[in-house]
Amino acid sequence: MSRTTAPLSDAACRLAKPTDRAYKLFDGDGLYLLVQPNGRKGWRLRYVKPDGREGLTSFGNYPVIGLADARRKRLEVKRMLADGVDPIETKHQAKAEAVIKGRTFESVALDWHTEMSAKWAPGHSKTVMSRLKTHVFPLIGARAIVELDTHDLMQPLEAIKKRGTIDVALRVQNYLQSIMREAKRLRLITANPAYDLEGLIKAPRVVHRPALPLSRLPELQERIDTYKGRALTRLTVMLSLHVFVRSSELRFARWSEFDLKRGTWEIPDTRPALEGVPFSTRGTKMAGDIHLVPLSPQAVALLEQIHALTGKFDLVFAGDAKPWKPMSENTVNNALRTMGYDTKTDICGHGFRSMACSALIESGLWSETAIERQMSHKERNNVRAAYIHKAEFIEERRLIMNWWSRYLEANRQEHVTPHEFANQTGPNVTRLKAKRGANE
């Protein structure tokens, strides 16, 4: 009667300590964890080849390869053996073919990039290639793709993590997983070692941008009005509060995008590049679309003051020393800090968007779709997105922007809640309520 082996537990694997000699922890059916004197723990599988000889293969190191992963790999080997396929011989054959064909990781990645670029925006395609050339190719690009294991693929990710750019590491991990899936589909490899990268990098906790409560609007506007710095900076901060667009949408704006007579600002998805200015082509986040910002009379008045300062330049928010370059991305936040705010806990430029959105929702006057569209949040439902562009939303959004500017004016001396202000009699509100009543 054959001896049965009690299955391993993850705790037993984790708590196994090195000794002066290597030893094995058996999970059964040929799988065991080899614990080395140096503390390294590696998975091994003994099996019988189709020709009756004994074989031994490895699955990688613990804890990168966990107990569940090792068992899954054992099952894959057993399935191959059931089909009369020796996993070791298959791996050696694939490696030899890869070397003969010159299929290095870089060559496979370049083919993958070419294929995927047909689906990507040009800017994204360029970014992906830049990350591969910077972080991946120098470490594993010249290696035969069949040689690479999970530990090899971890190397560029670990290097990126050490620099603190977790978001980039997560994206590069996705590229590696996709490239190796393609290699397996092409039969360049028999198993995808990138599968075990899952969970290696933890996404950073989302930190919401700070925003003042609406009750502090009178204080905020007074501090902006009495700001002693550059006049263009003061006007920019106040305009940003009125139009609540993203920083890049504001900083890279050109005068050609504005029609002050009609009270409109059309932000393209891509702008002409500015020499020596990173990311200067950024426009709205909604690819292939123009974001229309209706301008309230208050916003137009601010822009007319700004035009008197920078109207002779192409850029609306021109830099002080170099007007052919935009003001610094830190200008608004630096001004807020000068006004006495902590931009990490009190308010930052991006926080104006949260304040406006909160007030618009609390007022109860506006449809969720119109608010989302004016915030330039991309609609994920393609069918619903087609209706967002209809003219009635443009009309409602103009009412939204006018209402927000009037709400700011009402909060100059003392605080008025959005609900209280929404229930005051006014031509725009009366018009909107009448329109809704006719539709009901």
VEXMARGU-771296 format. One line per field, with one value per atom (N, C-alpha, C): x, y negated, z negated. Coordinates in steps of 0.001 Angstrom, whole numbers, plus 500000, padded with zeros to 6 digits. Example, Ala and Ser with C-alpha at 12.3 -4.5 7.8 and 13.67 -1.06 7.14 Angstrom:
<pts>
px	513190	512300	513200	512850	513670	512900;
py	505690	504500	503300	502250	501060	499970;
pz	492200	492200	492200	492920	492860	492130;
</pts>
This chain:
<pts>
px	500861	500000	500886	500641	501480	501220	502288	502188	501519	500594	499949	500690	500684	501363	500335	500416	499508	499855	498875	499163	499777	500596	501205	500174	500479	499698	500598	499988	500786	501587	501019	501732	502991	502898	504069	505168	504781	505765	506400	505575	506042	506953	506655	507391	508594	508792	509926	511242	512102	513372	514532	515578	516738	517538	518176	519088	520428	521362	522679	522668	521575	521424	520067	520023	518755	517778	516497	515476	514219	513322	512139	510870	509895	508543	507630	507049	506282	504805	504249	502821	502057	502802	502153	502147	502008	501938	503174	504340	505611	506045	505150	505475	506074	507167	507743	508425	508610	509297	510687	511713	513097	513585	513949	514420	515948	516637	518090	518699	519962	520619	520681	520685	520730	519351	518339	516996	516102	516667	515840	514963	513737	512770	512293	512426	512039	511165	510232	509315	509950	509793	510265	509139	509183	508195	508906	508804	509300	508147	508445	507401	508018	507177	507622	507349	508412	508296	507517	507022	506279	507079	508441	509256	509625	509076	509293	510425	511233	512328	511797	512597	512202	512610	511750	512046	511909	512590	512521	512443	511482	511355	511123	511392	511198	510131	509462	508365	508679	509881	510196	510261	510545	510787	509550	509459	508442	508996	508225	506769	506283	507219	506768	505778	506122	505189	504600	503339	502686	502292	501770	501374	500298	499295	498216	498759	499702	500294	501082	501847	502633	501723	500616	499665	499045	498779	498230	499244	500511	501553	501714	501596	501652	500542	499353	498232	498494	499105	499419	500381	501408	502369	501677	500809	500107	499242	498641	497818	498680	499866	500776	501238	501555	501991	500886	499645	498516	498376	498845	498818	500094	500965	502203	503276	503191	504137	505034	506359	507323	507524	507150	507250	508679	509659	511051	511535	511278	511705	511020	509746	509011	509620	510012	510620	511962	512785	514084	513926	512944	512705	512262	511353	510889	512032	512908	514064	514981	515256	516128	515523	514217	513556	513580	513406	513416	514778	515852	517194	517470	517033	517235	516501	515279	514475	514867	515761	516159	515069	514194	513062	513464	514112	514417	513158	513212	512063	511791	512845	512659	511984	512366	511758	510274	509926	508507	507752	508373	507724	507497	508450	508299	507156	507036	505923	504593	504573	503363	502990	503980	503728	503170	503711	503225	501763	501420	500040	499093	499507	498638	498502	499517	499488	498352	497873	496737	495479	495439	494267	494470	495692	496022	496108	495966	496252	497765	498227	499674	500461	499912	500619	500807	499775	499872	500875	500845	501794	503233	503485	504833	505244	504295	504587	504932	504170	504430	505826	506172	507490	508599	508400	509398	509627	508552	508683	509406	509111	509792	511287	511629	513031	513777	513088	513736	513870	512797	512746	512945	512602	512551	513669	513824	514795	516227	516681	518065	518324	517297	517467	517208	516161	515810	515564	515751	515428	516208	517491	518346	518206	517455	517305	516327	516595	515619	514358	513235	512004	511673	512078	511784	512589	513683	514514	513938	513077	512628	511678	511904	510971	510400	509587	508924	509937	511004	512020	512666	512919	513498	512564	511277	510304	510124	510441	510327	511389	512537	513665	513337	512778	512439	511381	510455	509396	509966	510881	511505	512315	513002	513799	512907	511754	510820	510261	509926	509376	510357	511651	512647	512686	512298	512259	510973	510072	508846	507718	507889	506842	505974	505107	504280	503319	502765	501822	502500	503735	504475	504764	505118	505392	504167	502993	501759	501494	501755	501519	502513	503776	504775	504458	503965	503549	502468	501523	500475	501067	502069	502705	503362	504103	504801	503819	502722	501730	501121	500852	500273	501271	502528	503565	503768	503823	504044	502823	501626	500439	500539	501014	501180	502238	503322	504371	503842	502991	502412	501460	500700	499784	500544	501751	502590	503412	503229	503942	505450	505829	507239	507593	506596	506767	505620	505838	504789	503959	504503	503773	504102	503160	503322	503830	505130	505670	505158	504604	504076	502782	502175	500942	501172	502346	502636	503101	503102	503390	502191	501007	499784	499915	499634	499701	501059	502073	503417	503438	502693	502686	501301	501239	499968	499700	498491	498123	498136	498664	498698	497297	497149	495855	495512	494287	493858	493713	494400	494322	493522	492395	491542	492130	491979	492525	491762	492457	491776	490916	489804	488894	488279	488101	487492	485997	485411	483943	483392	482212	481617	481404	481308	481101	482293	483461	484658	484867	483872	483984	484213	483508	483784	485251	485797	487197	488135	487885	488744	488763	487586	487529	488174	488038	488688	490208	490734	492177	492683	491878	492283	492293	491246	491139	492299	492779	493828	495228	495347	496643	497592	498798	499732	500738	500638	501603	501272	501787	501599	500116	499722	498305	497754	498552	498085	497809	498636	498422	497104	496853	495598	494392	494433	493324	493164	494290	494241	493580	493926	493322	491822	491404	489977	489248	489862	489232	489113	490152	490121	488963	488690	487568	486248	486147	484894	484672	485728	485534	485850	486531	486877	487311	488257	488836	490104	490647	491882	493076	494148	495336	495911	496072	496660	495719	494416	493452	493588	493871	494016	495371	496453	497814	498184	497775	498196	497197	496236	495205	495798	495277	495641	494463	494763	493694	492776	493301	492487	491339	491384	490330	489115	489265	488217	487433	486142	485284	484578	485166	484631	483297	483046	481759	480620	480875	479859	479921	480999	481152	481399	482362	482660	484169	484538	485937	485905	486545	486584	487976	488042	489318	489468	490462	490640	491218	491175	491772	493293	493816	495264	495606	496676	497117	498476	498836	500178	501244	502310	503378	504134	504570	505416	506832	507773	509145	509682	510220	510819	509832	508550	507519	506901	507198	506638	505113	504486	503034	502221	502859	502148	501059	501017	499968	498667	498696	497500	496360	495182	493969	492972	491767	490786	491131	490679	490940	490071	489040	488119	488681	489384	490064	489082	489502	488692	487520	487514	486371	486846	485998	486248	485394	486011	485265	484861	483566	483043	482816	483410	483215	482444	481141	480406	480964	481156	481767	480696	480628	479699	480177	479321	479771	480950	480968	482076	483372	483281	484471	484978	484056	484455	485159	484640	485263	486688	486901	488244	489166	488650	489457	489807	488920	489225	490362	490398	491517	492812	492704	493885	494373	493429	493797	494616	494306	495077	496536	496784	498137	498861	498138	498803	498215	497334	496659	497597	498791	499736	500482	500281	500927	499929	500446	499587	498966	499776	499325	498538	497446	496630	497356	497899	498541	500058	500580	501997	502882	504074	505039	505552	506064	506524	507807	508822	510118	510127	509418	509390	507939	507369	505935	505560	506560	506235	506067	506293	506049	504948	504153	503070	503591	502763	503114	503337	504061	504398	503146	503234	502122	501874	502857	502721	502232	501988	501653	500418	499338	498091	498276	498896	499097	500060	501099	502007	501265	500371	499589	498689	498068	497201	497998	499229	500077	500425	500686	500974	499768	498583	497358	497112	497943	497828	497201	497024	496409	497475	497210	498031	497432	498179	497624	497552	498026	497888	496691	496248	495142	493967	494200	493136	492478	493251	492718	493871	493648	494597	493798	494477	493787	492763	493118	492197	490964	491103	489983	488829	489091	488002	486942	487386	486452	485511	486058	485232	484228	484671	483778	482619	482936	481887	480918	481467	480621	479692	480221	479399	478246	478547	477512	476444	476858	475906	474969	475515	474681	473740	474281	473482	472350	472518	471476	470203	470347	469184	468598	469283	468741	469105	470220	470800	470819	470721	470758	472172	472248	473552	474388	473726	474450	475096	474358	474901	476074	475963	477069	478300	478109	479232	479891	479059	479612	480410	479900	480626	481907	481925	483153	484133	483697	484469	484888	483964	484164	483724	484568	484281	483168	482159	481057	481514	481371	481844	480865	479606	478605	478551	479002	479116	477772	476718	475395	474914	475073	474647	475483	476765	477647	477177	476537	476096	475046	474275	473221	473724	474880	475405	475733	476001	476430	475253	474030	472873	472849	472198	472223	471610	470573	469952	470928	471918	472913	473837	474135	474936	474193	472894	472085	472061	471838	471796	473155	474213	475551	475884	475361	475561	474844	473645	472934	473722	474332	475147	476286	477024	478194	477793	476681	476195	475762	475080	474614	475798	476825	477984	478683	478841	479483	478634	477332	476456	476474	476597	476693	477973	479077	480322	480156	479498	479269	478417	477416	476543	477293	478401	479189	480419	480373	481515	481514	480357	480272	479945	479010	478631	478184	478230	477954	476461	476136	474785	474901	474087	474176	473662	474090	473584	472071	471529	470087	469346	469835	469197	469270	470430	470599	469753	469608	468822	467351	466887	465475	465159	466187	465932	465387	464542	463973	465032	465180	466140	465744	466106	465680	466142	467380	467874	467161	466979	466320	464870	464163	462763	462636	463576	463554	463747	464671	464952	463755	463154	462012	460832	460648	459551	459786	461022	461346	461095	461488	461291	459808	459040	457614	456912	457381	456766	457075	458210	458615	457979	457408	456837	455409;
py	501201	500000	498764	497821	496624	495656	494991	494029	492747	492215	490944	489803	488656	487457	486396	485863	484781	483536	482897	481701	480597	479808	478661	477573	476700	475481	474292	473171	471990	471549	471757	471389	472225	473525	474389	473943	473509	473012	471717	470861	469546	469634	470551	470634	471565	472249	473176	472415	472849	472169	472960	472262	472964	473690	474771	475496	475609	476320	476427	477354	478068	478925	478662	478799	478628	479732	479389	480403	480114	481101	481027	481077	480273	480330	480845	482039	482693	482294	482048	481747	482930	483892	485055	484998	486196	486316	485732	485877	485471	484056	483229	481817	481627	480879	480564	479196	478629	477353	477638	477257	477471	476231	476411	475300	475377	474350	474340	473732	474089	473510	471979	471365	469906	469258	470094	469573	469559	469803	469805	471046	470856	471949	472075	473259	473458	474675	474564	475670	476640	477941	478995	480005	480637	481684	482878	484022	485268	485945	486476	487101	488202	488974	490044	489620	489605	489208	490239	489842	490802	492053	491942	493114	493933	493578	494343	493850	492935	492396	491364	491145	490151	488757	487778	486397	485480	484363	483371	481984	481195	479824	478886	477608	476600	475611	475019	474084	472666	472430	471104	471079	469916	469768	469320	469785	469325	468082	467004	466908	466300	465980	465448	466415	467710	468748	469342	469055	469539	471005	471550	472957	473262	472391	472607	472560	471652	471551	472814	473319	474535	475722	475819	476907	476780	475539	475334	475753	475428	475826	477352	477975	479434	480033	479464	479963	479797	478672	478450	479511	479840	480876	482221	482573	483845	483951	482841	482850	483079	482447	482645	484102	484680	486074	487014	486666	487499	487503	486425	486335	486875	487457	488015	486985	485821	484730	484565	484547	484311	482809	482189	480725	480221	481000	480561	480557	481644	481724	480649	480399	479368	477991	477749	476466	476296	477368	477298	477094	477762	477620	476200	475650	474280	473292	473544	472664	472698	473919	474044	473341	473509	472866	471350	470874	469427	468828	469539	469041	469042	470117	470208	469081	468814	467769	466371	466296	464993	464302	465101	464515	464098	462980	462393	461737	461420	460736	459431	458695	457404	457559	458576	458741	459068	459905	460222	458992	458233	457034	455989	455849	454870	455266	456561	457022	456792	457094	456856	455380	454513	453080	452598	453109	452715	453096	454306	454774	453961	453689	452971	451499	450923	449498	449140	450135	449882	449541	449936	449686	448497	448007	446964	445591	444563	443196	443062	442227	442085	441745	440876	440478	441646	442476	443633	444642	444866	445791	445357	444072	443540	443733	443541	443697	445145	446092	447512	447889	447443	447769	447150	445928	445260	446030	446534	447289	448614	449277	450539	450302	449258	448969	448528	447820	447297	448349	449102	449961	451451	451917	453364	453868	453286	453798	453844	452834	452906	454123	454640	455750	457113	457238	458561	458560	457433	457343	458308	458553	459401	460884	461227	462629	463350	464634	465457	465540	465302	465187	466490	467612	468898	469124	468398	468541	467831	466871	465998	466712	466537	467043	465865	466165	465110	464189	464766	463973	462980	463396	462484	461313	461605	460552	459601	460073	459217	458124	458368	457455	456017	455787	454389	453793	454630	454117	453702	454509	454163	452877	452713	451496	450258	450383	449250	448945	449993	449802	449060	449347	448685	447186	446774	445338	444699	445513	444971	444724	445113	444865	446116	446321	447525	447591	446455	446441	446939	446492	446952	448447	448911	450336	451184	450730	451462	451523	450426	450403	451307	451260	452119	453589	453882	455249	455709	454843	455178	455435	454629	454852	456234	456569	457851	459015	458914	459986	460133	459016	459056	459592	459183	459645	461148	461633	463063	463888	463341	464032	464196	463148	463217	464247	464320	465310	466731	466945	468275	468600	467602	467817	468207	467630	467937	469214	469869	471104	470896	469706	469445	469904	470002	470512	471467	472393	473363	472951	472068	471567	470085	469340	467895	467541	467236	466899	465571	464722	463434	463604	464788	465049	464854	465259	465220	463850	462853	461483	460850	461452	460893	460763	459583	459326	458883	458884	458465	456998	456167	454727	454320	453659	453197	451779	451565	450233	449256	448042	447060	446637	446330	445856	444522	444428	443202	442087	440985	439833	438731	438387	437374	435983	435154	433804	432990	432211	431453	430328	430084	429012	428391	427093	426389	426677	426681	426725	425435	425532	424369	423209	423491	422423	421467	421885	421032	420277	420292	419547	418055	417400	415966	415712	416515	416370	416592	417638	417953	416795	416264	415206	413918	413656	412468	412598	413796	414000	413906	414365	414231	412759	412024	410598	409784	410153	409366	409956	410916	411524	410462	410377	409311	409705	410920	411380	410869	411588	411203	411122	410066	409856	411024	411552	412665	413892	414102	415240	415101	413895	413671	413918	413386	413562	415026	415735	417151	417986	417714	418465	418227	416976	416673	417281	417211	417808	419316	419941	421377	421755	420925	421172	421093	420172	419992	421074	421536	422488	423928	424156	425464	426517	426149	427115	427708	428717	429345	428423	428674	427825	427735	428885	428862	428211	428366	427712	426200	425726	424283	423769	424379	423858	423749	424745	424789	424111	423367	422728	421672	421613	420592	419641	418399	417425	417834	418596	419026	419952	420501	421406	420655	419344	418561	417710	417607	416643	415863	414743	413999	413337	413040	412439	413438	414677	415725	416361	416076	416644	418140	418586	420009	420243	421384	421848	423296	423572	424925	425523	426506	427147	428383	428414	429592	430756	431954	433090	433078	432435	432334	430926	430372	429026	429076	428033	427994	428023	428758	428896	427585	427319	426172	426682	426151	426641	426495	427600	427580	427625	427857	427908	429302	430115	431466	431448	432387	432605	431423	430531	429331	429637	430863	431218	431607	431655	432087	431096	431656	430857	431493	431732	432404	433884	434534	435959	436815	436240	437007	437099	438204	438372	438259	437527	437376	436433	435654	434794	433403	432425	431055	430812	430306	429987	428524	428290	426929	426402	425236	424581	423284	423254	421989	421014	419787	418795	417852	417772	416846	415409	414416	413027	412730	413314	413093	413680	414868	415488	414682	414167	413340	412077	411471	410258	410544	411686	412066	412287	412924	413179	411877	410919	409624	408926	409063	408509	409256	410566	411367	411025	410762	410426	409144	408230	406980	407241	408377	408709	409628	410573	411581	411681	410771	410856	410840	410284	410233	411551	412473	413779	414832	415977	417098	417732	417857	418494	417520	418008	417179	416967	418058	417993	418081	417035	417008	416878	417470	417349	415925	415586	414221	413917	414755	414509	414952	416031	416587	416737	415702	415729	416753	417333	418377	419733	419750	420941	420635	421643	421387	421202	420630	420515	421906	421988	423259	423996	425322	426129	425914	425344	425100	423690	422876	421467	421303	421987	421835	422318	423482	424006	423150	422619	421716	420482	419964	418794	419126	420308	420717	420861	421355	421469	420083	419136	417763	417150	417582	417085	417713	418679	419281	420658	421292	422617	423705	424835	426025	426791	426897	427508	429029	429600	431042	431403	430440	430738	429771	428533	427522	427446	426990	426761	426733	427311	427185	426783	426442	425986	426988	428272	429306	429389	428930	428980	428068	427067	426201	427040	428096	428973	429671	430151	430825	429860	428640	427655	427325	427105	426785	427947	429160	430340	430529	430351	430495	429500	428240	427202	427485	427913	428173	429316	430362	431496	431111	430385	430002	429051	428286	427335	428049	429269	430011	429500	428577	427949	428681	429410	429844	431360	431813	433248	433773	435011	435630	435672	435950	436050	434728	433632	432320	431952	432272	431983	432787	434085	434945	434456	434032	433547	432266	431359	430113	430341	431393	431760	432440	432700	433403	434784	435459	436855	437685	438576	439366	440351	440382	441319	442705	443705	445057	445823	445445	446117	445413	446091	445454	445031	445823	445456	444190	444159	442981	441771	441988	440877	440139	440850	440224	439155	439294	438335	437132	437270	436199	434955	435139	434028	433202	433577	432855	431416	430554	429112	428769	429550	429163	429268	430143	430214	429010	428519	427307	426152	426083	425013	425140	426364	426556	426281	426633	426401	424909	424136	422686	422138	422651	422248	422652	423835	424316	423355	422978	422120	420729	420209	418912	418984	420084	420249	420345	421099	421258	419921	419120	417813	416895	416946	416119	416616	417929	418493	418019	417972	417452	415992	415200	413793	413665	414523	414470	414842	415569	416012	415149	413917	413029	412473	412092	411472	412483	413373	414384	415641	416747	418024	418248	418722	419147	420580	421479	422869	422982	423970	424159	424337	425069	425292	423976	423160	421866	420980	420946	420091	420591	421910	422474	422125	421886	421596	420110	419292	417864	417654	416668	416373	415730	416234	415679	416092	415313	415601	416963	417359	418648	419805	419689	420756	420882	419742	419752	420391	420042	420580	422089	422573	423997	424756	424216	424887	424939	423863	423824	424874	424994	425966	427383	427657	429000	429290	428277	428485	428826	428235	428511	429917	430452	431789	432905	432550	433571	433914;
pz	500000	500000	500000	500972	501100	499957	499604	498505	498993	498216	498568	497912	498596	498097	497751	496558	496176	496986	497612	498426	497583	498229	497564	497307	496379	496170	496497	496818	497120	495896	494703	493479	493315	493649	493539	494489	495693	496666	496167	495634	495203	493987	493091	491826	491884	493014	493135	493012	492081	491822	492436	492909	493475	492389	492779	491896	492609	491988	492620	493825	494031	495206	495852	497190	497904	497503	497450	497163	497974	498002	498852	498011	498453	497892	499001	498801	499860	499816	501023	501146	501722	502256	502854	504370	504980	506437	507114	506450	507042	506742	506184	505944	504549	504475	503169	503208	502010	501850	501291	502032	501609	500868	499600	498765	498697	499243	499311	498036	497739	496552	496574	497792	497883	497707	497453	497223	498449	499622	500839	500874	501291	501372	502818	503378	504769	504959	505897	506188	507181	506918	507806	508019	509188	509475	510106	509451	510027	510768	511955	512753	513613	514215	515113	516543	517365	518762	519563	520728	521564	521905	521934	522257	521019	519845	518637	517760	518257	517447	516450	515396	514398	514852	514602	514948	513751	513813	512724	513353	512921	513415	512240	512448	511400	511826	510843	511106	510649	510126	509631	508116	507585	506152	505389	504163	503230	502501	502268	502393	503701	504636	505930	506563	506508	506925	505648	505406	504201	504315	503235	503201	504243	504332	505310	506736	506995	508332	508665	507683	507915	508223	507508	507773	509163	509563	510908	511970	511755	512705	512738	511568	511519	512373	512285	513072	514566	514949	516360	516881	516048	516445	516586	515644	515690	516948	517343	518553	519790	519828	520949	521015	519846	519809	520265	519907	520333	521851	522480	523948	524581	523749	524265	524554	523926	524162	522946	523165	522092	521953	520815	520674	520782	520293	520369	521810	522532	523931	524769	524473	525204	524961	523713	523373	524076	524090	524759	526254	526840	528275	528612	527789	528032	527888	526901	526704	527919	528429	529601	530806	531008	532144	531998	530760	530527	530850	530456	530726	532224	532893	534344	535054	534614	535239	534764	533778	533270	532497	531864	531165	529761	529694	528395	527840	526565	525971	526712	527036	527703	529050	529820	531151	531028	530054	529845	529363	528452	527917	529008	529912	530999	531931	532232	533067	532357	531053	530258	530272	530117	530093	531428	532527	533859	534028	533587	533715	532838	531604	530680	531048	531682	532018	532959	533709	534603	533819	532529	531689	530756	530672	529701	530348	529516	529958	530122	531059	531298	530043	529214	528001	527044	526916	526025	526565	527879	528510	528248	528359	528112	526655	525738	524315	523983	524540	524285	524778	525981	526526	525675	525229	524400	523106	522489	521238	521467	522581	522879	523093	523843	524119	522862	521986	520783	519685	519454	518274	518552	519748	519984	520884	522068	523032	522496	521728	521228	520330	519666	518734	519366	520180	520706	522210	522862	524287	525151	524852	525686	525368	524312	523911	524842	525106	525830	524977	525584	524798	524090	524666	524059	522780	522599	521403	520183	520419	519334	518389	517091	516095	515316	514337	513567	512905	512370	511690	512646	513893	514890	515166	515300	515602	514424	513232	512054	512022	512669	512537	512949	514154	514499	513581	513116	512233	510881	510353	509079	509199	510343	510546	510595	511233	511310	509927	509171	507824	506927	507062	506231	506476	507685	507995	507489	506985	506403	507378	508647	509651	509790	508799	508744	509932	510337	511448	512729	512967	514152	514041	512843	512649	512971	512552	512846	514350	515036	516482	517202	516794	517419	517142	515959	515663	516644	516945	517918	519300	519691	520987	521025	519971	519920	520016	519290	519319	520714	521365	522703	523732	523635	524563	524416	523192	522974	523379	523248	523759	525268	525935	527388	527759	526973	527244	527104	526116	525948	527094	527524	528644	529910	530079	531240	531041	529905	529562	529424	529017	528723	527320	526454	525104	524810	523881	523551	522344	521519	520348	520191	519650	519519	518126	517986	516660	516126	516991	516535	515752	515862	515110	513617	513157	511721	511241	512127	511696	511002	511201	510640	509128	508621	507190	506697	507593	507177	506770	507502	507255	506787	505669	505130	505621	506151	506621	505457	505676	504588	504186	502922	502429	503066	503574	504237	503204	503453	502564	503272	502696	503316	503118	504153	504088	503056	502244	501191	501766	501135	501554	500307	500331	499201	499149	497958	497890	498491	499057	499730	498763	497489	496499	496436	496982	496941	498260	499132	500389	500183	499236	499028	498666	497793	497385	498574	499362	500509	501504	501839	502843	502338	501031	500481	500572	500293	500372	501815	502755	504166	504560	504160	504513	503954	502776	502113	502338	503237	503551	504109	503585	503940	505021	505513	506513	507906	508917	510317	510659	511375	511716	512525	513479	514299	513424	512408	511514	510768	510232	509497	510394	511614	512551	512949	513095	513477	512396	511133	510027	509987	510143	510096	511295	512472	513652	513474	512924	512693	511770	510793	509892	510652	511604	512351	513400	514051	515163	514767	513645	513051	514078	514952	515887	515285	515935	515460	515699	514945	515014	516419	517105	518451	519449	519260	520143	520028	518827	518590	519060	518588	518811	520289	521080	522475	523422	522872	523693	524628	525846	526829	527031	527372	527580	528728	529683	530832	530427	529214	528758	528207	527990	527334	528324	528073	528752	527641	527247	526114	526443	527708	528075	527886	528268	528099	526710	525992	524654	524675	525508	525595	525612	525096	525125	525589	526720	527262	527029	526153	525826	526705	527601	528467	527680	528277	527581	527688	528758	528945	529416	528863	529227	529916	530681	531278	530190	530447	529452	529293	528064	527757	527522	528249	528165	526740	526235	524909	523764	524060	523004	522979	521974	521906	521826	522511	522473	523008	523775	524236	525260	525779	526743	526048	524713	523994	524160	524379	524395	523443	523927	523095	522996	521919	521745	522656	523253	524086	525501	525789	527065	528226	529265	530456	530282	529234	528951	528555	528737	528282	527051	525999	524784	524830	524854	524912	523498	523222	521934	522177	521885	521976	520938	521342	520454	519913	518606	517969	518200	518001	518110	517176	515992	515060	515616	516237	516820	518007	518818	519962	519485	518413	517874	517396	516771	516327	517521	518565	519752	520489	520452	521082	520340	519025	518253	518564	518729	519067	520474	521387	522769	522814	521913	521874	521485	520808	520372	521357	521966	522806	524207	524567	525868	527061	526915	528034	528216	527297	527389	527855	528252	528629	527391	526334	525103	524236	523682	522794	521465	520923	519612	519804	520429	520795	519561	519664	518591	518477	517330	517073	517846	517668	518315	519770	520086	521441	521885	522492	522834	523904	524603	525576	524887	523563	522766	521753	521363	520409	518992	518154	516744	516163	515076	514451	513985	513992	513503	512014	511324	509886	509561	510591	510350	509471	509815	509060	507625	507467	506107	505290	505949	505231	504731	505574	505172	503986	504023	502912	501619	501749	500545	500014	500919	500502	499797	500194	499567	498202	497842	496516	496486	497657	497702	497826	497205	497382	498558	499662	500878	500792	499682	499503	498630	497816	496894	497002	497454	497498	498876	499849	501195	502189	503354	504461	505686	506763	507961	508467	508412	508877	507986	506734	505806	506201	507062	507541	508265	508949	509665	508679	507573	506567	505952	505693	505090	506021	507292	508265	508414	508537	508717	507524	506317	505105	505104	505452	505448	506499	507680	508759	508405	507786	507393	506255	505266	504103	504471	505536	505937	506370	506916	507383	508679	509347	510561	511848	511822	513092	513242	514476	514738	514517	514069	513822	515109	516234	517504	517884	517709	518068	517160	515870	514940	515332	515583	515949	517234	518178	519441	519229	518390	518154	517357	516542	515834	516778	518012	519052	518590	517902	517561	518754	519198	520389	520102	520957	520834	521274	520382	520679	521570	521539	522357	523711	524775	526085	526644	526369	526874	526183	524843	524080	524456	524772	525109	526350	527281	528519	528263	527175	526875	526093	525469	524623	525449	526742	527582	528122	527794	528308	527803	528562	528278	526930	526478	525214	524050	524169	523110	523140	524336	524449	523788	524011	523427	521909	521411	519973	519351	520052	519523	519468	520401	520321	519087	518822	517619	516372	516414	515299	515002	516045	515850	515376	515909	515449	513982	513622	512246	511291	511647	510780	510541	511592	511419	510550	510735	509898	508449	508286	506936	506244	506998	506435	506017	506871	506543	505281	505151	503977	502706	502848	501692	501445	501896	501658	500233	499747	498418	497320	497604	496630	497368	496654	497296	497503	498711	499049	499563	499072	499523	500963	501712	503079	503115	502140	502116	501902	500969	500712	501949	502583	503752	504920	505061	506158	506049	504822	504625	504623	504880	505081	506489	506644	507955	508829	510021	510976	512374	513380	514749	515249	514965	515460	514794	513454	512721	513147	513284	513710	515083	515982	517332	517318	516492	516431	515874	514772	514166	515134	515884	516862	517935	518382	519420	518925	517677	517129	516934	516493	516312	517622	518716	520022	520497	520050	520483	519660	518501	517621	518021;
</pts>
